[in-house]
Amino acid sequence: MQVRSTPFVTYTQCDPIEGQHQRPDRLVQLESVDPQRQRIPRGGGYSYVPASFGSNTLSQEMVRFDRFLAFDKQKGTVTVEAGMPLEKLFHWSISKRLYLKVQPGYPGITIGGCIAGDVHGKNPAKDGTFRQCVRALTLCLADGQTVCTSPEENAELFNATCGGLGLTGLIIDATLQLSPVISDRVEIQPVVVRTALESLALLQSAQEVDFAYAWHDASHHRKPWGRGVFYRGSWCRKGEELPIPSKSEEFFQPLTAQQRCRLPFALWNQWSASVINGLYYTLQTRHLDLRITSLYAALFPFVANPWYHRLYGRPGFTEIQLLVPWNKAESFLTALERLVQSTSAPIMLMAMKGFEAPASYLRFAESGIAVTLDLIPSSSNGLFFERLDALALEHLALPNILKDNRLSMEMVQKAYPGYAPFRQVIHHIDPTRRFQSALSQRLGL
């Protein structure tokens, strides 16, 4: 099996890390790797952190493991290989009027990546995280042994693999629970909010809504701070008789990390953010009528807006996502506003979602509100990040390890009670730590 040297980058940054790379397409090729070799699985390459590569590490890119293996129509379950992208599964399942209810916002992400990151979708307050869709998975351990895991069989290993950052082994295949498609269309009702606290109240009352999220203009000069739009979505019942869209109806051009940063400079800055966010706010609030969109567009919003990530160019961006307990959310948002104003933090985007999922190990899961911030590089960021970390710890907030590329081991140890137990599990099943990445090394795992 050919192994080549490859400069890897995260989706948000452009500073490459030289690593080894291969694309196996058969199980025998996975098993033929020297068992003493340091390696890590890799999916579509859309992670914001170096979870799938590292120096002196062999990245085994699983995208050729993209086959359908089994379908149980009665149970509504499908077994697929770990390298299958979400888009391929979507178009197959939608033709059977089924879909995967928990999906991140980009269709090129693989099933294995969704499991390793225990990702969330458009309303985790109702649907939880990806782990809730996984019925079983097959894992290749560091010693070459292949084991089947599920919530009933090898449960501890299953639990550690869902959200395990690829450190428990190579996910070969997974059995997923699909849900019925009520309609091929979704109704989205936008609501104007003057502040982030108004969105907080709406999110608290929308935990049973099919889709619920909020966008905010968090520029430090906005008064009042955090004006935005809250989006409440539900299945379009009157669209049930509409034909399910075919793959040809959806236009998707993958945007890789290398393509995202082709622009040598950033077009996002404090001035452009004020103009673009102001324009977006005006367009979104000019007409507040009920909007009808396809399920595909509702699940994968970045497909229609690739320019947002392209405008960051080669300098890249930092994304911070914090899961704040409900009873501390108001205090956190009030303190966050003061922090943004005092540091003039260059925030390009702020978004919020409700959350409800069982916490365990290093999974980004808890009961509360997820607050996402996108920032461009700036000399003021150091002070902002330092104070934001302190604010997060004060409010018992969880930082999303798979979003924030500047998190330290100390911060993760303090924020995650499951850090030490997770470290014990992976050191037990992989004593010589053959599964490693640049991320795991930075976090002391």
C-alpha positions in Angstrom: 0.0 0.0 0.0 1.5 3.3 -1.1 2.5 5.8 1.7 3.4 9.3 0.8 4.4 12.4 2.7 1.7 15.1 2.8 1.4 18.6 4.2 -1.9 18.6 6.2 -3.8 21.7 7.3 -6.9 22.1 9.4 -10.0 23.6 7.8 -9.5 26.9 9.7 -5.8 27.3 9.5 -3.1 27.1 6.8 0.1 26.2 8.7 0.9 22.7 7.4 2.0 19.8 9.4 4.0 17.3 7.4 2.7 13.7 7.9 2.4 10.4 6.2 -0.7 9.6 4.2 -2.4 6.6 2.6 -5.9 5.8 1.2 -6.7 2.2 1.9 -9.8 0.6 0.3 -9.8 -2.9 1.8 -9.6 -4.2 5.3 -6.4 -6.2 4.4 -4.6 -2.9 3.7 -5.5 -1.7 7.2 -4.2 -4.9 8.7 -1.0 -4.8 6.8 0.3 -1.7 8.5 3.2 -2.3 10.9 1.5 -2.7 14.3 4.2 -0.6 15.9 3.6 2.4 13.6 1.9 5.5 15.0 -1.3 6.2 13.0 -4.7 7.9 13.1 -7.9 7.6 11.0 -8.9 10.5 8.7 -12.2 11.3 7.1 -13.2 14.1 4.8 -10.6 16.5 6.2 -13.1 19.1 7.5 -12.0 19.2 11.2 -11.1 22.6 12.6 -8.3 20.9 14.7 -5.5 18.5 13.8 -7.4 15.4 14.9 -6.6 13.3 11.9 -2.9 14.0 11.3 0.4 14.7 13.0 4.1 14.7 12.5 5.6 11.1 12.4 2.0 9.9 12.2 0.4 7.8 9.4 -3.0 9.2 8.5 -5.2 6.5 7.1 -7.8 8.3 5.0 -11.0 6.2 5.0 -12.9 7.9 2.1 -12.7 4.8 -0.1 -14.5 2.8 2.6 -17.8 4.3 1.4 -20.0 1.2 0.7 -23.5 0.3 1.8 -23.3 -3.1 3.6 -26.8 -3.8 4.9 -30.3 -2.3 5.2 -33.0 -3.4 7.6 -36.2 -1.8 6.3 -38.3 -2.9 9.2 -36.0 -1.4 11.8 -35.0 1.5 9.7 -31.3 0.8 10.2 -28.5 0.9 7.6 -24.9 -0.4 7.9 -22.3 1.6 6.0 -18.5 1.9 5.9 -17.0 4.7 7.9 -15.7 6.6 5.0 -19.2 7.3 3.5 -19.9 11.0 3.2 -23.1 12.4 4.6 -24.3 13.5 1.2 -24.1 10.0 -0.3 -26.1 8.6 2.7 -28.6 11.5 2.4 -29.5 10.9 -1.2 -29.8 7.1 -0.7 -31.9 7.3 2.4 -34.2 10.2 1.1 -35.2 8.0 -1.8 -36.6 5.6 0.8 -38.2 8.5 2.7 -35.7 8.1 5.6 -33.0 10.4 6.8 -30.3 10.7 9.5 -31.7 13.3 12.0 -28.4 14.4 13.5 -26.1 15.9 10.8 -23.4 18.6 11.0 -23.6 21.4 8.5 -21.4 20.1 5.7 -22.2 17.1 3.4 -18.6 16.1 2.8 -18.1 15.0 6.4 -17.8 11.2 6.8 -19.8 8.9 9.1 -16.6 7.9 10.9 -15.8 11.6 11.5 -19.3 12.2 12.8 -18.8 9.3 15.3 -15.3 10.3 16.4 -16.5 13.9 17.0 -20.0 13.0 18.3 -21.2 15.9 16.2 -24.6 17.6 16.6 -27.1 19.0 14.1 -29.6 21.8 13.9 -31.4 21.3 17.2 -29.4 19.2 19.7 -31.8 20.2 22.4 -34.3 17.9 20.8 -32.2 15.4 18.9 -29.1 15.1 21.0 -25.8 14.2 19.4 -24.7 11.7 16.7 -24.2 9.0 19.3 -28.0 8.7 19.6 -28.1 7.6 15.9 -25.4 4.9 16.2 -26.7 1.4 17.0 -23.4 -0.5 16.5 -19.9 -0.1 15.1 -16.9 -2.3 14.1 -13.5 -1.1 15.4 -10.0 -2.1 14.5 -7.8 -1.8 17.6 -4.2 -0.9 17.8 -3.2 -4.6 18.1 -5.0 -5.3 14.8 -8.0 -7.0 16.6 -11.4 -6.2 15.1 -14.2 -5.9 17.6 -17.9 -5.2 17.4 -19.3 -2.6 19.8 -22.7 -1.2 20.7 -24.5 0.1 23.8 -25.0 -3.5 24.8 -21.8 -5.2 23.5 -18.3 -3.8 24.6 -20.3 -0.9 25.9 -17.4 1.0 27.5 -15.4 0.9 24.2 -18.4 2.0 22.3 -19.0 4.9 24.7 -15.3 6.0 24.4 -15.3 5.7 20.6 -18.3 8.0 20.2 -16.6 11.4 20.7 -13.2 9.7 21.1 -11.3 11.8 18.6 -10.3 8.7 16.7 -8.0 7.6 19.5 -9.7 4.2 20.3 -9.1 2.7 16.9 -10.1 2.7 13.3 -13.9 2.7 12.8 -14.6 0.2 9.9 -18.3 0.4 9.7 -21.4 1.6 11.6 -25.0 0.7 11.9 -27.1 3.8 12.0 -30.7 4.4 13.0 -32.6 6.4 10.3 -35.8 8.4 10.9 -38.9 8.8 8.7 -38.9 11.8 6.4 -42.2 13.7 7.2 -41.7 15.9 4.2 -39.1 17.0 1.7 -39.5 20.6 2.7 -39.0 22.6 5.9 -40.7 25.7 7.1 -38.4 28.3 8.7 -39.9 31.2 10.6 -37.4 34.0 11.3 -37.9 36.2 14.4 -36.0 39.5 15.0 -34.1 39.7 18.3 -32.5 42.8 19.7 -30.0 41.1 22.0 -28.5 37.6 22.6 -30.5 37.4 25.8 -33.7 37.5 23.7 -32.5 34.5 21.8 -31.7 32.7 25.0 -35.3 33.0 26.1 -36.6 31.8 22.7 -34.2 28.8 22.7 -35.3 27.8 26.2 -38.9 27.5 24.9 -38.0 25.8 21.6 -36.5 22.5 22.8 -39.2 20.5 21.1 -39.0 22.4 17.8 -37.6 20.5 14.8 -35.0 23.1 14.0 -33.9 26.0 16.2 -30.9 28.3 16.1 -29.9 31.9 16.3 -27.5 34.2 14.4 -26.1 37.4 16.0 -24.1 40.4 14.9 -21.6 40.5 17.8 -19.5 43.4 16.7 -18.2 45.3 19.7 -19.5 48.7 18.4 -23.2 47.5 18.1 -25.6 49.1 20.5 -27.5 47.2 21.8 -25.0 44.4 21.5 -26.0 41.1 19.8 -28.9 42.0 17.5 -29.8 39.0 15.4 -32.3 36.6 14.0 -33.8 33.5 15.7 -34.8 30.7 13.3 -37.6 28.3 14.3 -38.2 25.5 11.8 -40.6 22.6 11.4 -41.5 20.0 8.8 -43.7 21.4 6.1 -46.8 19.2 6.5 -48.5 20.5 3.4 -45.4 19.5 1.4 -45.8 15.8 2.1 -47.1 15.1 -1.4 -44.2 16.9 -3.1 -41.7 14.6 -4.8 -38.6 13.7 -2.9 -35.7 15.7 -4.6 -33.2 13.7 -6.7 -29.5 14.2 -6.3 -29.4 16.2 -9.5 -31.6 18.8 -7.9 -28.9 19.7 -5.3 -25.7 21.3 -6.5 -22.8 20.6 -4.2 -19.1 21.4 -4.9 -16.9 20.2 -2.1 -14.8 23.0 -0.5 -11.6 21.5 0.9 -9.3 23.1 3.4 -6.8 23.9 0.7 -9.5 25.5 -1.5 -10.8 27.5 1.4 -7.5 29.3 1.9 -6.5 30.0 -1.7 -7.2 33.7 -1.2 -3.8 35.0 0.0 -5.4 37.6 2.3 -8.5 37.9 4.4 -11.5 39.9 3.2 -13.1 39.6 6.7 -12.1 42.4 9.0 -13.8 44.8 11.5 -15.1 47.0 8.7 -16.2 44.3 6.3 -17.9 42.4 9.1 -19.9 45.5 10.1 -21.0 46.0 6.5 -21.7 42.3 5.6 -23.4 41.5 8.9 -25.4 44.7 8.6 -26.5 43.7 5.1 -27.3 40.2 6.2 -29.4 41.5 9.1 -31.3 43.8 6.8 -32.0 41.2 4.2 -33.1 38.6 6.9 -35.4 41.0 8.7 -36.9 42.9 5.8 -39.5 40.1 5.2 -40.4 37.9 8.2 -42.7 35.7 6.3 -42.6 31.9 6.7 -39.9 30.5 4.4 -40.0 27.1 2.7 -36.7 25.4 2.0 -35.6 21.9 1.0 -34.5 19.5 3.7 -31.1 19.3 2.1 -30.6 23.1 2.4 -31.8 23.1 6.0 -29.4 20.4 7.0 -26.4 21.7 5.0 -26.6 25.5 5.1 -22.9 26.1 4.2 -23.4 24.5 0.8 -25.3 27.6 -0.4 -22.9 30.0 1.3 -19.3 28.8 0.6 -18.2 32.5 0.4 -18.4 32.8 4.2 -15.4 30.5 4.8 -13.5 31.6 1.6 -13.4 35.2 2.8 -11.1 34.3 5.7 -8.4 33.4 3.1 -5.0 32.2 4.1 -4.8 33.9 7.5 -7.7 31.6 8.6 -9.9 32.0 11.6 -10.5 30.7 15.1 -13.8 29.2 16.1 -14.8 28.9 19.7 -17.8 26.9 20.8 -18.8 26.8 24.5 -21.7 24.7 26.0 -23.0 26.8 29.0 -25.5 25.3 31.5 -28.9 26.8 31.2 -28.9 28.2 34.7 -25.6 30.1 34.0 -26.4 31.2 30.4 -27.8 34.6 31.2 -24.9 35.5 33.4 -22.4 34.2 30.8 -23.9 36.2 27.9 -24.0 39.4 30.0 -20.3 38.9 31.0 -19.4 38.0 27.4 -20.9 41.3 26.2 -18.7 43.2 28.6 -15.6 41.2 27.6 -16.2 41.9 23.9 -16.7 45.6 24.5 -13.6 45.9 26.7 -11.2 44.0 24.3 -12.8 45.0 20.9 -12.6 41.3 20.0 -12.9 40.9 16.2 -15.9 38.6 16.1 -17.2 37.9 12.6 -20.1 35.6 13.6 -22.0 34.5 16.7 -24.5 31.7 16.8 -26.5 29.9 19.5 -28.3 26.6 19.8 -30.0 24.8 22.7 -28.4 21.5 23.8 -29.5 18.4 25.6 -27.3 15.3 25.5 -25.7 13.0 28.1 -22.1 14.0 29.0 -19.3 11.5 29.1 -15.5 11.5 28.6 -14.6 14.3 26.2 -17.9 14.6 24.4 -19.2 18.1 23.8 -22.5 17.2 25.4 -24.5 18.6 28.4 -27.8 20.4 29.1 -27.5 24.1 28.1 -26.8 26.5 25.3 -24.0 26.3 22.8 -22.5 29.6 21.9 -20.3 29.8 18.8 -17.9 32.6 18.0 -15.8 33.1 14.8 -12.8 35.5 15.1 -10.1 36.7 12.7 -6.5 36.8 13.7 -5.8 40.0 15.8 -3.3 41.3 18.3 -6.2 41.7 20.8 -7.2 38.0 20.6 -4.7 36.9 23.3 -6.3 38.9 26.0 -9.8 38.0 24.9 -9.0 34.3 24.8 -7.4 34.4 28.2 -10.4 36.1 29.8 -12.9 34.0 27.9 -11.3 30.8 29.2 -11.6 32.1 32.7 -15.2 33.1 32.0 -15.9 29.6 30.7 -14.5 27.9 33.8 -16.3 30.2 36.1 -19.6 29.3 34.4 -18.8 25.5 34.2 -18.9 25.7 30.3 -17.5 23.0 28.1 -15.2 24.1 25.2 -15.7 22.1 22.0 -12.3 20.3 21.6 -13.0 19.7 17.9 -13.7 23.4 17.1 -11.1 25.3 19.1 -7.6 24.9 17.8 -5.9 26.9 20.6 -7.2 24.9 23.6 -4.5 23.8 26.0 -4.3 20.5 28.0 -4.7 22.4 31.2 -7.9 24.0 30.0 -9.4 20.7 28.9 -8.4 19.0 32.2 -10.2 21.7 34.1 -13.3 21.9 32.0 -13.9 18.2 31.4 -14.4 15.9 34.4 -14.1 13.0 32.0 -10.6 13.8 30.9 -8.8 11.5 33.3 -11.2 8.6 32.8 -11.0 8.9 29.0 -7.2 8.9 29.2 -7.3 5.7 31.3 -9.5 4.0 28.7 -7.3 4.7 25.7 -4.2 3.8 27.6 -5.7 0.5 28.6 -6.8 -0.5 25.1 -3.7 1.0 23.4 -0.9 0.9 26.1 1.9 2.1 23.7 -0.3 4.8 22.2 -0.1 3.9 18.6 -3.2 5.9 17.8 -2.1 9.6 18.1 -2.6 12.9 16.4 -1.2 16.4 16.7 -4.4 17.2 18.7 -4.0 14.2 21.1 -0.3 15.1 21.7 -1.3 18.7 22.5 -3.9 17.5 25.0 -1.6 15.0 26.7 -3.6 12.0 25.6 
